[in-house]
Amino acid sequence: MEEQLEHWSPKDFLALLMLYAAHADLVITDEETELIRRKAGENSYKTACRYFEKHSEYDTLEALLYLRERYHPGEEGKEYIMNFLQEFLSEEEGNVHYEESFRIYLNKVL
């Protein structure tokens, strides 16, 4: 896994994190897609999509954990990620209650 992620940038990681969060309700909307593209950039969005489409949810979570430690280690890094995720979820419309529960889950996992 680490070899596949060796050349990933911090923006690639954030794009994958947003895709994972957007998929919490099993549907990634056009609005969520555009928000991810705007926040991470087109290249990072495409990199994250290729990974997300080819890997299981477990593999994606493992990649997120690896990349979080690489780019945002420790408690300060976790706090940054959770704030970023909260901002992302507040900007998009959708199943807010479900995604808030998912944010709580990620807080425990990450």
C-alpha positions as CSV (number, residue, x, y, z in Angstrom):
1,M,0.0,0.0,0.0
2,E,2.7,2.5,1.0
3,E,4.3,2.2,-2.5
4,Q,1.0,3.1,-4.1
5,L,0.8,6.2,-1.9
6,E,4.5,7.2,-2.0
7,H,4.0,10.1,-4.5
8,W,0.7,11.4,-3.0
9,S,0.5,15.0,-2.0
10,P,-1.3,16.5,1.0
11,K,-4.0,17.6,-1.4
12,D,-4.4,14.1,-2.7
13,F,-4.9,12.9,0.8
14,L,-7.5,15.6,1.5
15,A,-9.3,14.7,-1.7
16,L,-9.5,11.1,-0.7
17,L,-10.7,12.1,2.8
18,M,-13.5,14.2,1.3
19,L,-14.5,11.4,-1.1
20,Y,-14.6,9.0,1.8
21,A,-16.8,11.4,3.9
22,A,-19.0,12.2,0.9
23,H,-19.6,8.5,0.4
24,A,-20.8,8.1,4.0
25,D,-24.4,8.1,2.8
26,L,-23.5,5.9,-0.1
27,V,-24.1,8.6,-2.7
28,I,-21.5,11.2,-3.9
29,T,-23.6,14.0,-5.4
30,D,-22.6,16.4,-8.1
31,E,-22.4,19.2,-5.5
32,E,-20.0,17.1,-3.4
33,T,-17.9,16.3,-6.4
34,E,-17.6,20.0,-7.4
35,L,-16.8,20.9,-3.8
36,I,-14.0,18.4,-3.6
37,R,-12.6,19.6,-7.0
38,R,-12.7,23.2,-5.7
39,K,-11.0,22.4,-2.4
40,A,-8.4,19.9,-3.6
41,G,-7.9,20.7,-7.3
42,E,-8.7,18.7,-10.4
43,N,-5.5,16.5,-10.4
44,S,-5.9,15.6,-6.7
45,Y,-9.5,14.8,-7.2
46,K,-8.7,12.5,-10.1
47,T,-5.9,10.8,-8.1
48,A,-8.3,10.2,-5.2
49,C,-11.1,8.9,-7.5
50,R,-8.8,6.4,-9.2
51,Y,-7.8,5.0,-5.8
52,F,-11.3,5.1,-4.3
53,E,-12.8,3.2,-7.3
54,K,-10.1,0.5,-7.2
55,H,-9.9,-0.2,-3.5
56,S,-12.2,-1.6,-0.8
57,E,-13.5,0.6,2.0
58,Y,-11.1,-1.1,4.3
59,D,-8.1,-0.4,2.0
60,T,-9.2,3.2,1.7
61,L,-9.5,3.7,5.5
62,E,-6.0,2.1,5.8
63,A,-4.7,4.6,3.2
64,L,-6.3,7.5,5.0
65,L,-4.7,6.4,8.3
66,Y,-1.3,6.1,6.7
67,L,-1.5,9.5,4.9
68,R,-2.8,11.2,8.0
69,E,0.2,10.1,10.0
70,R,2.4,11.1,7.1
71,Y,1.0,14.6,6.6
72,H,-0.8,15.5,9.8
73,P,0.7,13.5,12.6
74,G,-0.2,13.6,16.3
75,E,-3.0,15.3,18.1
76,E,-2.4,18.6,16.3
77,G,-2.7,16.8,13.0
78,K,-5.9,15.1,14.0
79,E,-7.4,18.4,15.2
80,Y,-6.5,20.0,11.8
81,I,-8.1,17.0,9.9
82,M,-11.3,17.1,12.0
83,N,-11.6,20.9,11.5
84,F,-11.1,20.4,7.8
85,L,-13.7,17.7,7.7
86,Q,-16.2,19.7,9.7
87,E,-15.7,22.6,7.3
88,F,-16.2,20.3,4.3
89,L,-19.4,18.7,5.7
90,S,-20.8,22.1,6.6
91,E,-20.3,23.4,3.1
92,E,-22.2,20.6,1.4
93,E,-25.8,19.9,1.6
94,G,-27.1,16.4,2.1
95,N,-27.9,14.0,4.8
96,V,-26.4,16.2,7.6
97,H,-27.3,13.9,10.5
98,Y,-25.8,10.8,8.9
99,E,-22.6,12.7,7.9
100,E,-22.3,14.2,11.4
101,S,-22.4,10.7,12.8
102,F,-19.7,9.7,10.3
103,R,-17.6,12.6,11.4
104,I,-17.8,11.4,15.0
105,Y,-16.8,7.9,13.7
106,L,-13.8,9.3,11.9
107,N,-12.7,11.2,14.9
108,K,-12.5,8.0,16.8
109,V,-10.7,6.1,14.0
110,L,-8.2,8.8,13.0
